[in-house]
Amino acid sequence: MNTPYPPPPPPPAAAGRDRTTLWGVLGIVLGLLCCGILGIIFGYLSIRDARRYGKSPVLGYLAIAFGVINIIAGAILRSTGNHPFYR
């Protein structure tokens, strides 16, 4: 009758601070449209949060890839003189 109580369950992870999807989507959109550097930064933040909360880091990898593609394409367009903002 004097059995000890089981230990309390661990507290739930801070679900409100999980911004994996937010960083990934922001990185993809900004990486595709305008700012390759911001796409890479937000992709890194998405991968970091995905590892922290045990989620898939695919959005972060896509954001980094699109950011790098944006930077490379912009450099090629600027070097050939076909960039619409540098005529």
Secondary structure, 3 states (H helix, E strand, C coil): CCCCCCCCCCCCCCHHHCCHHHHHHHHHHHHHHCCHHHHHHHHHHHHHHHHHHCCCCHHHHHHHHHHHHHHHHHHHHHHHCCCCCCC
